[in-house]
Amino acid sequence: MELIPKFIPKQTNNKVLEKRLININFIKNLPRETLKFEVNERQLRFNSYNDNEIISIQYPGKESKFNSKSKLIKPWDFRPKLYLHNSNTYLNDLSFGDIWNTFFDIDRKICNISDKKYLLKLLACEFYRIAFMIDYDYICPQTYKLFDIKDNTYENFNSNNGFYTYKPNQEIISILNSSLPNPLGISWESFFIYNDLLALNEDCKYYYIALNKKTISPEDYIKGGPGRINTMLTHIHIISFILDETEPADLFQSFSRKKGIAPLSFSKCNEFLSNYMYNV
């Protein structure tokens, strides 16, 4: 089954860079006047894949607030929010630990080794698609509705910026649904969209960090992997560990060196997912 293109050094990173920059610019230019984390926040709602789940980004996020540890305010910070109509509530904000636990749930619940390997590698393929924004759809500048949480009102926002939107692979979704539906009590579509928005937020943060350091252009900095790519390749690294295709020491050393992330190298990613890759 060929689902994703093989990683090609420089070419793959260069190809996705323009899409990443367009989406960062979209987030950068959202209106933020009078907004403050935990005081006055807004939501920008995206299209959903079912009537029960509404995906939004809520901003500004906690890293837009002064933190004595980092000492760098990241004004473009946001967080994904998922509203569940059936329970009339929001899903609790997911940490990376919550997401990684989903991988271990598959490991625990699927007893057949070949089935487990198949499902987890399909999961990794979808994270690879998110990492390199494969088959994303471009949306031209348009008018969006912003929801003001404090005032419980909507207002129109005329964006001058386009946006690349994620489109889950329905073949992968169908296979996952047949074996293990509703991870964390939500659809697989929403699970992956949530991860895509987390990846976008990481892009925004790392781009802004590089912009302020001024030692390297932010474009060159994120092109090397920081942000979206490293976040999703960390997911894949953990999956490879679960499947005993990564030594524990390699994973733990990577987390130690990179302070909270542990991306699988591009070459090892090609090896790990080789059965699902096609040549470009």
N, C-alpha and C positions, 0 to 999 in steps of 0.2 A: 504494500500500500504506500504510494508516494503522496505525501501530504505537504511537505515543506522543502524549500530549496536549500541545497547544501551551502554552508557558510563559505564564502570566498574572502580571504583577507583583503582589507581595504575596500573592495567593491561593495560588500554587503553593508558595512558601516556607512560608507558614503551614500549609498542608495537610500537609506532610511533617514539620514540626517535632515534632509529638507522637510520631510514630514514631521519630524520631531520639532524642528524650529517653528514651523507653522502653528503647531498646537501649543507650544510654549508661548508664542506671541499672542495667541487667542486668549490664554489665561492671563497673561500680563496685562491685557487691555480691558479686562472686565472692570466695570465701575466699582470703586471702593470708597468713595467719599462717605464720610460719617460712619463707616463700618469699623467694628472692633470685635475681636475674638471674645466669645461668651457674653457679649453685651448687645451687639447688633450685627447679625449675620444674615446672609442671603443664600438662596439656593438657585442654581441653574439646572433645570430639569432636562433630561435626555429622553429619547424614545425608549420605550420598554418593549420586551418581548412577550409579555403577558399582562393581563389586566390586573393581576394581584400585586405586581412589583413595579415600583417607580424608582428609577435610578436618578440621582442628582449629585452635583458637587455642591458642598456647603463651604462658604468662605466668609471671612478669612479664617485660616487654621491656627492651631496653637503656636506654630513656629513664626507666626507674624507678630507675636508678642515677645517683648524683651526677655531673654534667658541669660542669666549670669554665667552659665556654663559655655554656651556657644558664642555669646556676645554679638551675634549677627542676626538681626531680624530678617526674616524671609517673607516679604510682603505678599508674594504670590501663593503662599501656602494655602491648601484647601484639604478637604477630606471627602471621600465618597459617602453618600448616604443612601440607604435602601429602605423605602417605605413599603410596608406590607399591608395591603388593603384588608385582607382577611382578619388580621388581628388588630387593625387600626393602630399600628405602632411602627417604630423604626427598628430595624435590626441593629443590635449593638455594634458600634464601630469595631471592625475586625483588625486585630494586630497581625503581624507576619506570623507569629506563633499560632494564632487561630487558623490561618491558611495552611501552614505546614502540618498542623494536626489532621487536616483533611487527607493529606497524603498517607499519614500513618493509619488513619481509619480504613482506607482502602487496603493497606497492608494487613490489618487485623481481620477485616471482614471477608476478604476474598481468599479462600483457602487454596484453590488450585494455583500452583506457581506460574504456569504459563498464562492463565487468565489475568493474574495479578500483574505480571510483567507487561502484558498487552495493554491493560487499562492505564497503568501508570505511565507508560511511554506515550500513549495517546494524550494524556494530561500534559506531559512534557512538550509534546508537539504543539499544543495550543499555547503554552507559555512561550515557546519559541516564536510562534506567529505574532504574539503580543510584543515580544522583545524587538522584533524587526519590522513591526507594523505591516505584516503581509496581508494583502487583499483588503486594506482599509479603504473606505469610500470617502471621497472628498466632498465636503458640503460648502457651497459658495457662501459668501457673506449674506446674512439674513437677519431677521428680527427674532429675538428670543424673549421668552417670558422669565422674569426674575421674581422670585418669591421672597418678600421681606418677612422674616420670621417674627421679629418683634411686633410689627404692625399688622401682621397677618394680611398683607396686601400683595397684589401683583403689579408689576410695571414692565413696560416694553423696553427692551434694550436693542438698539440697532447696531449690530456689530459690523465693523468694516473689515473683519478678518475671517478668512476661511478656516476650516477645521477638518481634520481627518478622523473619521469615526470608525470604531472597531466593529467588525462583523464576524461573530463566532462561526466556526466551521460546523455546519449542521450534521455532517457525517460523524464527526467526533462526538458531538452532543448526543446524537441518537444512540451511539454505542455506550456511552457513559450512562445514559438514562436507563438503558436496558439492564444494566448490572447494579448500579448504585445511584438511584435518583435522589435529588434534593440534598446536596451537601450543605450542612449547616442549616437545614430547613428551608433552603432557597433553591431556585432553578440553577442548572449549570450555566445557562446564559448569563444570569445576573452575577453568578460567582466569577465568571471570566471578565465581564464588564467591570466589576468592582476592581479586579486586579489590573485591568487596563488603566483605570483612573488612578490607582495607586502608582502605577508606573509613570503616568503623566506627571503626577505631583513630584515624584522623585526627579524627573527631568527638570522641572521648574526650579526645584531647590538647588540642584547641582549647577545648573546654568547660572543662577543668581550668585552662588558662592564664587564661581570662576569670574563672573562679571566684577565682583568686588575685590578679588585678590589682584587682578590686573597683571598676573604673571604669565598668563596664557590666554588666548582667545577662548571665550566660553564655547564657541562652536568646536574648536579643536579638542577642548577638554571633554565634552560629553561624547564626542565622536569615538573616543577611545573606549567607552563603555559606561562611565559613571552615569547613574540615573536609571532610566528605563531598562537598558540592556542588562546591566549588572544585577538589577533587582530580579528580573525574570530568570536569568541564568543561575541565580542563587536557588530559586525554586527547583530548577532542573538538577542542580547539583545535589540537593537533598533527596530528590527522587532517585538519582543514580546511587546514592548512599543506601537508601532503603532496599534497592535491588541488588546490593552487594557489588556494584560496578564502580564504586569509589571506596577507597580505604578510609576508615574513620579518621585517621591522623591527617589525611589530606584535607578533609572537610573542616576539621577543627582548626588546623593551622591557617587555612584560608580565612575563616571567621576571625581568628586572632590578628592576622596581618591586616585585614581590610576593615576592621572595627565594625562588625555587625552585618556585613554581607560576605558572601562566599561564592562568587560566580564560577561556574564551570568554565574552563578555558574553551576557546572557540574550537580548537582542534579536538578536544575530548568531547565536546558537544556533537561535532560531526561524527565521531566514532560511536557515541552513545545512541544517537538517533539515525544511524546510517540506513537502517532498513526502511525508514519512512521518508528518506530524502531523495530528491531528484537533482540532476545537474542543470545548472542555468545555462 
